[in-house]
């Protein structure tokens, strides 16, 4: 395999097959499999090149698609492309524990898992340890008014001043979103800088000033020599499980991260993968309800936040449904599917050292119009059975009940709850 020693080639093939078997795309699997969506790659590549040039950060994108059509695989390919271009990345899937309606809680999830192109260890403590506070001169980090609150920038300066001391861990934890009590921060600041902590015009409030931490982290990443911060968000359709007010906040926060209403002032570029059912169930009234998010939530934002946020939400929905900005990951053509499964057959043969015989056209006909991952699982099952028992099987796709979502009543500070099996209906919050 391209001059790679036999044992290493086999090891790599086994790793790819096992990642496909587990349904978890890896860097090895995305590189080993053919790129069947070159248009998407070219689009993102252009964004990265514009980002690298130092010009204005390009607006982010949503990737729409049905379940199983390759959105997660596309995010993995984008992740590797970003690393190859010298960006730091944070990748997260939305869930009950990771939601976008609270931007500071979201930050606490993505900051500690920053992945760097030249390191296997998560986070940026190592690169920060190689920099000195005096090197901040001329950096945007010291620009007055760059952040909605000056506290995160002060914590970073204290961290650089506390280099190799016992206080460094606490200060780095604060940068990751585990905030130090103000009294302790005053003590640490006095100890590291020999001066009192400045008095602020207003106290730091996570709900109001979360963007300051996001911006400071992005600037710190660039200060450490990387191109910027790429945020990759999977399963963003789970915003639909939130109550109405929380959905409004989540859309506004996503709009900020995407830089759609106004260019994001920090080196942050965001791509989110979203299942098309979010549009079907909540945006287009597919289930018979005319009370759709693009109509109701700008009105709610007008009542709760004001005209600026209402206009931002209206613009968000327009951008989100613009195919030029937010492409759809569509089903593969049969010839592309044949190419993909043939590569899987070859990898299976390399991994387990056998001929790996498989009638691919017959397999595709047997599975029918199903997501890509269903064809992959069917191919692996057929190959495993053929290798183990010498038996040729024709796997069949079994339809699963796909329960819809239902919005449930919740207070502003609560996590939303999931109640399957009924259509989404609006309820009062």
C-alpha beads as a LAMMPS data file, in Angstrom:
LAMMPS data file: protein, C-alpha beads

429 atoms
428 bonds

1 atom types
1 bond types

-500.0 500.0 xlo xhi
-500.0 500.0 ylo yhi
-500.0 500.0 zlo zhi

Masses

1 110.0

Atoms # bond

1 1 1 0.000 0.000 0.000
2 1 1 1.929 2.974 -1.371
3 1 1 5.253 1.758 0.010
4 1 1 3.977 1.355 3.583
5 1 1 5.417 -1.754 5.286
6 1 1 3.045 -4.709 5.190
7 1 1 2.382 -4.937 8.917
8 1 1 1.719 -1.207 9.166
9 1 1 -0.590 -1.333 6.143
10 1 1 -2.581 -4.119 7.746
11 1 1 -2.746 -2.291 11.066
12 1 1 -4.080 0.818 9.350
13 1 1 -6.685 -1.205 7.455
14 1 1 -7.874 -2.857 10.674
15 1 1 -8.160 0.561 12.356
16 1 1 -10.290 1.898 9.493
17 1 1 -12.566 -1.141 9.394
18 1 1 -13.092 -1.056 13.147
19 1 1 -13.903 2.659 13.082
20 1 1 -16.496 1.995 10.374
21 1 1 -17.862 -0.920 12.373
22 1 1 -18.258 1.349 15.403
23 1 1 -19.795 4.111 13.278
24 1 1 -17.174 6.611 14.467
25 1 1 -15.287 8.402 11.685
26 1 1 -11.598 8.893 12.419
27 1 1 -8.776 10.757 10.765
28 1 1 -7.523 7.469 9.331
29 1 1 -10.930 6.484 7.927
30 1 1 -11.622 9.829 6.267
31 1 1 -8.234 9.722 4.580
32 1 1 -8.533 6.074 3.552
33 1 1 -11.984 6.446 1.981
34 1 1 -12.598 8.344 -1.270
35 1 1 -13.757 11.966 -1.074
36 1 1 -17.205 11.755 -2.641
37 1 1 -18.249 15.332 -1.860
38 1 1 -15.432 17.450 -3.346
39 1 1 -17.686 20.507 -3.713
40 1 1 -18.142 20.727 0.054
41 1 1 -14.405 20.378 0.604
42 1 1 -13.662 23.146 -1.911
43 1 1 -16.196 25.426 -0.207
44 1 1 -14.651 25.000 3.238
45 1 1 -11.139 25.113 1.813
46 1 1 -11.949 28.546 0.384
47 1 1 -13.174 29.694 3.789
48 1 1 -9.983 28.496 5.467
49 1 1 -7.814 30.221 2.884
50 1 1 -9.703 33.486 3.428
51 1 1 -9.342 33.007 7.193
52 1 1 -5.601 32.363 6.846
53 1 1 -5.078 35.468 4.733
54 1 1 -5.778 37.678 7.733
55 1 1 -8.818 39.266 6.165
56 1 1 -12.203 39.325 7.873
57 1 1 -13.222 35.931 9.266
58 1 1 -15.659 34.350 6.782
59 1 1 -19.189 33.618 8.029
60 1 1 -19.732 30.089 9.278
61 1 1 -21.977 27.461 7.765
62 1 1 -24.636 24.916 8.618
63 1 1 -24.503 21.476 6.992
64 1 1 -27.983 20.057 6.497
65 1 1 -28.758 16.423 5.778
66 1 1 -30.873 13.440 6.642
67 1 1 -29.706 11.049 9.348
68 1 1 -26.984 8.702 8.160
69 1 1 -26.089 10.606 4.992
70 1 1 -22.593 11.555 6.117
71 1 1 -22.782 14.819 8.073
72 1 1 -20.588 13.501 10.889
73 1 1 -18.119 12.078 8.369
74 1 1 -18.058 15.480 6.645
75 1 1 -17.303 17.195 9.973
76 1 1 -14.436 14.764 10.546
77 1 1 -12.982 15.581 7.126
78 1 1 -13.329 19.311 7.891
79 1 1 -11.642 18.769 11.263
80 1 1 -8.588 17.251 9.584
81 1 1 -8.564 19.944 6.915
82 1 1 -8.562 22.617 9.634
83 1 1 -5.670 20.974 11.458
84 1 1 -3.745 20.701 8.187
85 1 1 -4.237 24.466 7.691
86 1 1 -2.838 25.269 11.137
87 1 1 -6.085 25.946 13.005
88 1 1 -6.987 24.810 16.506
89 1 1 -10.300 22.972 16.621
90 1 1 -12.932 22.101 19.202
91 1 1 -15.535 19.557 18.232
92 1 1 -18.628 18.829 20.281
93 1 1 -22.012 17.165 19.850
94 1 1 -25.019 18.863 21.383
95 1 1 -26.823 16.953 24.108
96 1 1 -28.614 17.577 27.380
97 1 1 -25.227 18.328 28.932
98 1 1 -23.978 20.480 26.034
99 1 1 -26.557 23.010 24.923
100 1 1 -26.279 26.302 23.108
101 1 1 -28.947 28.204 25.012
102 1 1 -26.341 29.033 27.682
103 1 1 -23.260 30.344 25.887
104 1 1 -20.984 30.196 28.936
105 1 1 -21.849 26.559 29.628
106 1 1 -21.136 25.839 25.971
107 1 1 -17.771 27.586 26.333
108 1 1 -16.917 25.442 29.360
109 1 1 -17.352 22.376 27.150
110 1 1 -15.403 23.485 24.079
111 1 1 -12.488 25.345 25.701
112 1 1 -10.786 22.417 27.510
113 1 1 -10.960 20.134 24.449
114 1 1 -9.131 22.436 22.045
115 1 1 -7.038 20.284 19.728
116 1 1 -3.860 21.674 18.184
117 1 1 -2.184 20.678 14.910
118 1 1 1.131 19.895 16.618
119 1 1 0.000 18.270 19.866
120 1 1 -1.960 15.238 21.039
121 1 1 -2.703 16.842 24.425
122 1 1 -5.931 18.864 24.592
123 1 1 -5.844 22.534 25.580
124 1 1 -3.385 25.378 25.081
125 1 1 -1.477 25.370 28.367
126 1 1 1.671 23.993 26.728
127 1 1 1.866 26.707 24.053
128 1 1 1.027 29.408 26.621
129 1 1 3.942 28.212 28.746
130 1 1 6.228 28.989 25.841
131 1 1 5.088 32.609 25.704
132 1 1 5.837 35.564 27.973
133 1 1 3.579 38.370 29.151
134 1 1 5.826 40.956 27.493
135 1 1 4.959 39.381 24.117
136 1 1 1.362 40.572 24.499
137 1 1 2.458 44.065 23.459
138 1 1 0.835 44.774 20.131
139 1 1 -1.582 41.861 20.533
140 1 1 -5.329 42.541 20.215
141 1 1 -5.651 40.953 23.663
142 1 1 -4.543 44.272 25.182
143 1 1 -6.832 46.437 23.050
144 1 1 -9.228 48.420 25.297
145 1 1 -12.851 47.465 24.761
146 1 1 -12.108 44.369 22.661
147 1 1 -14.090 42.151 25.015
148 1 1 -17.457 42.705 26.645
149 1 1 -15.665 42.426 30.001
150 1 1 -11.925 42.857 30.747
151 1 1 -11.719 40.017 33.291
152 1 1 -10.657 37.135 30.957
153 1 1 -7.786 39.185 29.498
154 1 1 -6.558 39.985 33.008
155 1 1 -6.697 36.302 33.950
156 1 1 -4.583 35.442 30.889
157 1 1 -1.988 38.067 31.817
158 1 1 -1.899 36.733 35.381
159 1 1 -1.449 33.210 34.003
160 1 1 1.548 34.297 31.925
161 1 1 2.993 36.105 34.946
162 1 1 2.430 33.055 37.187
163 1 1 4.366 30.784 34.849
164 1 1 5.624 27.590 36.549
165 1 1 4.000 28.565 39.875
166 1 1 1.399 26.668 41.889
167 1 1 -1.203 29.294 40.968
168 1 1 -1.017 28.513 37.280
169 1 1 -3.451 25.586 37.433
170 1 1 -6.175 27.700 39.059
171 1 1 -5.717 30.531 36.574
172 1 1 -5.765 28.138 33.620
173 1 1 -8.902 26.538 35.038
174 1 1 -10.542 29.965 35.078
175 1 1 -9.640 30.440 31.419
176 1 1 -11.347 27.106 30.720
177 1 1 -14.551 28.385 32.329
178 1 1 -14.112 27.063 35.882
179 1 1 -14.278 30.513 37.383
180 1 1 -12.205 31.498 40.383
181 1 1 -14.097 33.362 43.136
182 1 1 -13.403 37.077 42.839
183 1 1 -11.752 37.246 46.267
184 1 1 -9.281 34.508 45.343
185 1 1 -8.666 36.142 41.971
186 1 1 -7.821 39.424 43.722
187 1 1 -5.299 37.563 45.863
188 1 1 -3.729 35.796 42.871
189 1 1 -3.550 39.018 40.883
190 1 1 -1.848 40.837 43.747
191 1 1 0.561 37.948 44.231
192 1 1 1.550 37.597 40.560
193 1 1 1.464 41.226 39.430
194 1 1 2.204 43.111 42.686
195 1 1 -0.760 45.408 42.085
196 1 1 -4.434 45.379 43.074
197 1 1 -7.032 43.979 40.724
198 1 1 -8.664 46.850 38.786
199 1 1 -12.194 47.851 39.673
200 1 1 -14.716 47.016 36.977
201 1 1 -17.642 49.156 35.856
202 1 1 -19.851 46.087 36.270
203 1 1 -19.305 42.657 37.740
204 1 1 -18.653 39.757 35.399
205 1 1 -21.864 37.872 34.688
206 1 1 -21.648 34.630 32.746
207 1 1 -24.974 35.120 30.969
208 1 1 -24.004 38.609 29.825
209 1 1 -20.262 38.331 29.209
210 1 1 -19.687 34.768 27.942
211 1 1 -18.513 36.150 24.584
212 1 1 -15.542 37.714 26.373
213 1 1 -14.179 34.278 27.261
214 1 1 -14.819 32.945 23.743
215 1 1 -13.061 35.929 22.189
216 1 1 -10.143 35.773 24.590
217 1 1 -9.649 32.049 23.926
218 1 1 -9.621 32.636 20.163
219 1 1 -7.129 35.484 20.526
220 1 1 -4.975 33.360 22.860
221 1 1 -4.920 30.575 20.268
222 1 1 -3.683 33.016 17.642
223 1 1 -1.223 34.507 20.185
224 1 1 0.249 30.998 20.503
225 1 1 0.976 30.919 16.780
226 1 1 -2.067 29.132 15.342
227 1 1 -4.345 30.473 12.608
228 1 1 -7.493 30.702 14.693
229 1 1 -10.197 28.632 16.387
230 1 1 -12.544 26.376 14.418
231 1 1 -15.687 25.224 16.249
232 1 1 -17.373 22.086 14.896
233 1 1 -20.835 21.360 16.302
234 1 1 -22.573 18.063 15.584
235 1 1 -26.230 17.162 16.155
236 1 1 -27.251 20.814 16.303
237 1 1 -30.828 19.703 15.576
238 1 1 -31.104 18.951 19.308
239 1 1 -31.771 22.658 19.759
240 1 1 -35.275 21.588 18.757
241 1 1 -35.692 19.743 22.059
242 1 1 -35.429 22.977 24.019
243 1 1 -38.386 25.030 25.130
244 1 1 -39.346 28.058 23.068
245 1 1 -37.411 30.700 25.022
246 1 1 -34.332 28.487 25.232
247 1 1 -34.514 27.791 21.488
248 1 1 -34.576 31.515 20.896
249 1 1 -31.416 31.976 22.979
250 1 1 -29.731 28.992 21.321
251 1 1 -30.410 30.353 17.830
252 1 1 -29.107 33.777 18.856
253 1 1 -25.929 32.245 20.283
254 1 1 -25.420 30.128 17.171
255 1 1 -26.004 33.222 15.055
256 1 1 -23.223 34.978 16.988
257 1 1 -20.798 32.066 16.584
258 1 1 -21.535 31.886 12.859
259 1 1 -20.969 35.619 12.473
260 1 1 -24.138 36.070 10.427
261 1 1 -25.703 39.274 11.741
262 1 1 -22.348 41.005 12.191
263 1 1 -18.845 39.812 11.428
264 1 1 -17.522 38.061 14.511
265 1 1 -14.692 40.246 15.872
266 1 1 -12.578 37.274 16.939
267 1 1 -10.735 34.580 14.945
268 1 1 -13.554 32.031 15.324
269 1 1 -15.051 30.036 12.448
270 1 1 -18.026 27.751 13.122
271 1 1 -19.608 24.886 11.203
272 1 1 -22.622 23.024 12.606
273 1 1 -24.142 19.813 11.248
274 1 1 -27.937 19.782 11.511
275 1 1 -30.453 17.056 10.698
276 1 1 -33.031 18.249 8.175
277 1 1 -35.863 17.224 10.474
278 1 1 -35.309 20.421 12.473
279 1 1 -36.596 22.356 9.482
280 1 1 -39.295 19.771 8.779
281 1 1 -40.697 19.729 12.309
282 1 1 -40.175 23.258 13.608
283 1 1 -39.404 25.586 10.714
284 1 1 -41.813 24.588 7.942
285 1 1 -44.817 23.318 9.865
286 1 1 -44.643 19.921 8.192
287 1 1 -46.755 18.306 10.912
288 1 1 -49.614 20.740 10.446
289 1 1 -48.729 23.535 12.849
290 1 1 -48.486 27.038 11.436
291 1 1 -46.646 28.221 14.568
292 1 1 -43.165 27.858 13.183
293 1 1 -39.879 29.035 14.696
294 1 1 -39.059 31.550 11.904
295 1 1 -42.359 33.317 12.694
296 1 1 -42.724 32.905 16.445
297 1 1 -39.182 33.337 17.733
298 1 1 -38.423 36.758 16.190
299 1 1 -41.678 37.912 17.797
300 1 1 -40.593 36.428 21.125
301 1 1 -37.179 38.091 20.780
302 1 1 -38.900 41.419 20.145
303 1 1 -40.874 41.021 23.383
304 1 1 -38.043 39.764 25.573
305 1 1 -34.876 41.318 24.096
306 1 1 -35.685 44.069 21.638
307 1 1 -35.634 44.897 17.959
308 1 1 -31.938 44.145 17.377
309 1 1 -32.268 40.533 18.524
310 1 1 -35.541 40.137 16.616
311 1 1 -33.885 41.234 13.387
312 1 1 -30.894 38.996 14.108
313 1 1 -33.178 35.970 14.440
314 1 1 -35.065 36.773 11.235
315 1 1 -31.750 37.068 9.409
316 1 1 -30.550 33.824 11.005
317 1 1 -33.435 31.835 9.561
318 1 1 -32.949 33.409 6.122
319 1 1 -29.253 32.523 6.123
320 1 1 -29.845 29.026 7.494
321 1 1 -32.154 28.186 4.590
322 1 1 -29.876 29.691 1.921
323 1 1 -28.293 26.734 0.067
324 1 1 -25.373 28.905 -1.081
325 1 1 -24.375 29.478 2.569
326 1 1 -25.662 26.272 4.131
327 1 1 -25.271 23.284 1.792
328 1 1 -27.124 19.998 2.092
329 1 1 -25.268 16.703 2.368
330 1 1 -27.275 14.678 -0.131
331 1 1 -27.490 10.910 -0.706
332 1 1 -24.707 9.456 -2.808
333 1 1 -25.317 8.426 -6.393
334 1 1 -25.123 4.684 -7.017
335 1 1 -21.781 4.974 -8.826
336 1 1 -20.338 6.892 -5.844
337 1 1 -21.742 4.329 -3.435
338 1 1 -20.122 1.563 -5.487
339 1 1 -16.786 3.379 -5.302
340 1 1 -17.082 3.747 -1.516
341 1 1 -18.064 0.125 -0.880
342 1 1 -15.342 -1.158 -3.191
343 1 1 -12.801 0.707 -1.087
344 1 1 -14.313 -0.852 2.060
345 1 1 -14.033 -4.291 0.443
346 1 1 -10.344 -3.663 -0.313
347 1 1 -9.678 -2.507 3.253
348 1 1 -11.438 -5.581 4.665
349 1 1 -9.234 -7.778 2.451
350 1 1 -6.073 -5.982 3.641
351 1 1 -7.142 -6.089 7.292
352 1 1 -7.911 -9.814 7.458
353 1 1 -5.778 -11.107 4.554
354 1 1 -8.440 -12.789 2.453
355 1 1 -10.016 -12.219 -0.998
356 1 1 -13.050 -10.360 0.454
357 1 1 -15.480 -11.385 -2.261
358 1 1 -18.672 -9.314 -2.360
359 1 1 -21.252 -8.618 -5.070
360 1 1 -21.606 -4.874 -4.495
361 1 1 -24.409 -4.128 -7.015
362 1 1 -26.480 -6.945 -5.519
363 1 1 -25.805 -5.625 -1.992
364 1 1 -26.916 -2.113 -2.947
365 1 1 -30.077 -3.463 -4.588
366 1 1 -30.807 -5.547 -1.490
367 1 1 -30.498 -2.574 0.864
368 1 1 -32.352 -0.136 -1.370
369 1 1 -32.670 3.586 -0.696
370 1 1 -31.106 3.778 2.738
371 1 1 -28.536 6.090 4.384
372 1 1 -24.871 5.614 3.548
373 1 1 -24.105 4.212 6.989
374 1 1 -26.713 1.468 6.454
375 1 1 -24.911 0.339 3.289
376 1 1 -21.587 0.426 5.137
377 1 1 -22.916 -1.720 7.971
378 1 1 -24.508 -4.140 5.504
379 1 1 -21.248 -4.478 3.583
380 1 1 -19.274 -5.147 6.753
381 1 1 -21.834 -7.694 7.958
382 1 1 -21.799 -9.520 4.623
383 1 1 -17.993 -9.535 4.525
384 1 1 -17.695 -10.751 8.132
385 1 1 -20.134 -13.629 7.556
386 1 1 -18.490 -14.597 4.269
387 1 1 -15.056 -14.645 5.898
388 1 1 -16.129 -16.509 9.044
389 1 1 -18.604 -19.043 7.603
390 1 1 -18.087 -18.904 3.862
391 1 1 -21.767 -18.048 3.494
392 1 1 -23.116 -15.372 1.173
393 1 1 -25.868 -13.345 2.817
394 1 1 -28.056 -10.509 1.594
395 1 1 -28.585 -8.106 4.520
396 1 1 -31.920 -6.338 4.705
397 1 1 -32.533 -2.876 6.150
398 1 1 -35.114 -2.924 8.944
399 1 1 -37.121 0.243 9.384
400 1 1 -36.927 1.757 12.845
401 1 1 -39.587 3.869 14.509
402 1 1 -38.298 7.433 14.373
403 1 1 -40.068 9.272 17.186
404 1 1 -40.580 12.976 16.826
405 1 1 -39.852 15.610 19.424
406 1 1 -42.167 17.409 21.745
407 1 1 -41.488 20.708 23.393
408 1 1 -42.171 20.566 27.122
409 1 1 -42.807 23.306 29.584
410 1 1 -39.643 24.586 31.265
411 1 1 -38.396 27.487 33.248
412 1 1 -35.737 29.757 31.773
413 1 1 -32.890 28.128 33.689
414 1 1 -33.882 24.477 33.257
415 1 1 -32.536 21.928 30.819
416 1 1 -35.150 20.875 28.294
417 1 1 -36.585 17.377 28.475
418 1 1 -37.232 14.875 25.756
419 1 1 -40.591 13.198 25.289
420 1 1 -40.662 10.961 22.210
421 1 1 -43.517 9.479 20.210
422 1 1 -45.611 12.627 19.804
423 1 1 -45.342 15.470 17.306
424 1 1 -43.879 18.745 18.401
425 1 1 -46.441 21.128 19.796
426 1 1 -45.890 24.550 21.228
427 1 1 -46.629 24.994 24.919
428 1 1 -46.398 28.100 27.029
429 1 1 -43.195 28.716 28.936

Bonds

1 1 1 2
2 1 2 3
3 1 3 4
4 1 4 5
5 1 5 6
6 1 6 7
7 1 7 8
8 1 8 9
9 1 9 10
10 1 10 11
11 1 11 12
12 1 12 13
13 1 13 14
14 1 14 15
15 1 15 16
16 1 16 17
17 1 17 18
18 1 18 19
19 1 19 20
20 1 20 21
21 1 21 22
22 1 22 23
23 1 23 24
24 1 24 25
25 1 25 26
26 1 26 27
27 1 27 28
28 1 28 29
29 1 29 30
30 1 30 31
31 1 31 32
32 1 32 33
33 1 33 34
34 1 34 35
35 1 35 36
36 1 36 37
37 1 37 38
38 1 38 39
39 1 39 40
40 1 40 41
41 1 41 42
42 1 42 43
43 1 43 44
44 1 44 45
45 1 45 46
46 1 46 47
47 1 47 48
48 1 48 49
49 1 49 50
50 1 50 51
51 1 51 52
52 1 52 53
53 1 53 54
54 1 54 55
55 1 55 56
56 1 56 57
57 1 57 58
58 1 58 59
59 1 59 60
60 1 60 61
61 1 61 62
62 1 62 63
63 1 63 64
64 1 64 65
65 1 65 66
66 1 66 67
67 1 67 68
68 1 68 69
69 1 69 70
70 1 70 71
71 1 71 72
72 1 72 73
73 1 73 74
74 1 74 75
75 1 75 76
76 1 76 77
77 1 77 78
78 1 78 79
79 1 79 80
80 1 80 81
81 1 81 82
82 1 82 83
83 1 83 84
84 1 84 85
85 1 85 86
86 1 86 87
87 1 87 88
88 1 88 89
89 1 89 90
90 1 90 91
91 1 91 92
92 1 92 93
93 1 93 94
94 1 94 95
95 1 95 96
96 1 96 97
97 1 97 98
98 1 98 99
99 1 99 100
100 1 100 101
101 1 101 102
102 1 102 103
103 1 103 104
104 1 104 105
105 1 105 106
106 1 106 107
107 1 107 108
108 1 108 109
109 1 109 110
110 1 110 111
111 1 111 112
112 1 112 113
113 1 113 114
114 1 114 115
115 1 115 116
116 1 116 117
117 1 117 118
118 1 118 119
119 1 119 120
120 1 120 121
121 1 121 122
122 1 122 123
123 1 123 124
124 1 124 125
125 1 125 126
126 1 126 127
127 1 127 128
128 1 128 129
129 1 129 130
130 1 130 131
131 1 131 132
132 1 132 133
133 1 133 134
134 1 134 135
135 1 135 136
136 1 136 137
137 1 137 138
138 1 138 139
139 1 139 140
140 1 140 141
141 1 141 142
142 1 142 143
143 1 143 144
144 1 144 145
145 1 145 146
146 1 146 147
147 1 147 148
148 1 148 149
149 1 149 150
150 1 150 151
151 1 151 152
152 1 152 153
153 1 153 154
154 1 154 155
155 1 155 156
156 1 156 157
157 1 157 158
158 1 158 159
159 1 159 160
160 1 160 161
161 1 161 162
162 1 162 163
163 1 163 164
164 1 164 165
165 1 165 166
166 1 166 167
167 1 167 168
168 1 168 169
169 1 169 170
170 1 170 171
171 1 171 172
172 1 172 173
173 1 173 174
174 1 174 175
175 1 175 176
176 1 176 177
177 1 177 178
178 1 178 179
179 1 179 180
180 1 180 181
181 1 181 182
182 1 182 183
183 1 183 184
184 1 184 185
185 1 185 186
186 1 186 187
187 1 187 188
188 1 188 189
189 1 189 190
190 1 190 191
191 1 191 192
192 1 192 193
193 1 193 194
194 1 194 195
195 1 195 196
196 1 196 197
197 1 197 198
198 1 198 199
199 1 199 200
200 1 200 201
201 1 201 202
202 1 202 203
203 1 203 204
204 1 204 205
205 1 205 206
206 1 206 207
207 1 207 208
208 1 208 209
209 1 209 210
210 1 210 211
211 1 211 212
212 1 212 213
213 1 213 214
214 1 214 215
215 1 215 216
216 1 216 217
217 1 217 218
218 1 218 219
219 1 219 220
220 1 220 221
221 1 221 222
222 1 222 223
223 1 223 224
224 1 224 225
225 1 225 226
226 1 226 227
227 1 227 228
228 1 228 229
229 1 229 230
230 1 230 231
231 1 231 232
232 1 232 233
233 1 233 234
234 1 234 235
235 1 235 236
236 1 236 237
237 1 237 238
238 1 238 239
239 1 239 240
240 1 240 241
241 1 241 242
242 1 242 243
243 1 243 244
244 1 244 245
245 1 245 246
246 1 246 247
247 1 247 248
248 1 248 249
249 1 249 250
250 1 250 251
251 1 251 252
252 1 252 253
253 1 253 254
254 1 254 255
255 1 255 256
256 1 256 257
257 1 257 258
258 1 258 259
259 1 259 260
260 1 260 261
261 1 261 262
262 1 262 263
263 1 263 264
264 1 264 265
265 1 265 266
266 1 266 267
267 1 267 268
268 1 268 269
269 1 269 270
270 1 270 271
271 1 271 272
272 1 272 273
273 1 273 274
274 1 274 275
275 1 275 276
276 1 276 277
277 1 277 278
278 1 278 279
279 1 279 280
280 1 280 281
281 1 281 282
282 1 282 283
283 1 283 284
284 1 284 285
285 1 285 286
286 1 286 287
287 1 287 288
288 1 288 289
289 1 289 290
290 1 290 291
291 1 291 292
292 1 292 293
293 1 293 294
294 1 294 295
295 1 295 296
296 1 296 297
297 1 297 298
298 1 298 299
299 1 299 300
300 1 300 301
301 1 301 302
302 1 302 303
303 1 303 304
304 1 304 305
305 1 305 306
306 1 306 307
307 1 307 308
308 1 308 309
309 1 309 310
310 1 310 311
311 1 311 312
312 1 312 313
313 1 313 314
314 1 314 315
315 1 315 316
316 1 316 317
317 1 317 318
318 1 318 319
319 1 319 320
320 1 320 321
321 1 321 322
322 1 322 323
323 1 323 324
324 1 324 325
325 1 325 326
326 1 326 327
327 1 327 328
328 1 328 329
329 1 329 330
330 1 330 331
331 1 331 332
332 1 332 333
333 1 333 334
334 1 334 335
335 1 335 336
336 1 336 337
337 1 337 338
338 1 338 339
339 1 339 340
340 1 340 341
341 1 341 342
342 1 342 343
343 1 343 344
344 1 344 345
345 1 345 346
346 1 346 347
347 1 347 348
348 1 348 349
349 1 349 350
350 1 350 351
351 1 351 352
352 1 352 353
353 1 353 354
354 1 354 355
355 1 355 356
356 1 356 357
357 1 357 358
358 1 358 359
359 1 359 360
360 1 360 361
361 1 361 362
362 1 362 363
363 1 363 364
364 1 364 365
365 1 365 366
366 1 366 367
367 1 367 368
368 1 368 369
369 1 369 370
370 1 370 371
371 1 371 372
372 1 372 373
373 1 373 374
374 1 374 375
375 1 375 376
376 1 376 377
377 1 377 378
378 1 378 379
379 1 379 380
380 1 380 381
381 1 381 382
382 1 382 383
383 1 383 384
384 1 384 385
385 1 385 386
386 1 386 387
387 1 387 388
388 1 388 389
389 1 389 390
390 1 390 391
391 1 391 392
392 1 392 393
393 1 393 394
394 1 394 395
395 1 395 396
396 1 396 397
397 1 397 398
398 1 398 399
399 1 399 400
400 1 400 401
401 1 401 402
402 1 402 403
403 1 403 404
404 1 404 405
405 1 405 406
406 1 406 407
407 1 407 408
408 1 408 409
409 1 409 410
410 1 410 411
411 1 411 412
412 1 412 413
413 1 413 414
414 1 414 415
415 1 415 416
416 1 416 417
417 1 417 418
418 1 418 419
419 1 419 420
420 1 420 421
421 1 421 422
422 1 422 423
423 1 423 424
424 1 424 425
425 1 425 426
426 1 426 427
427 1 427 428
428 1 428 429
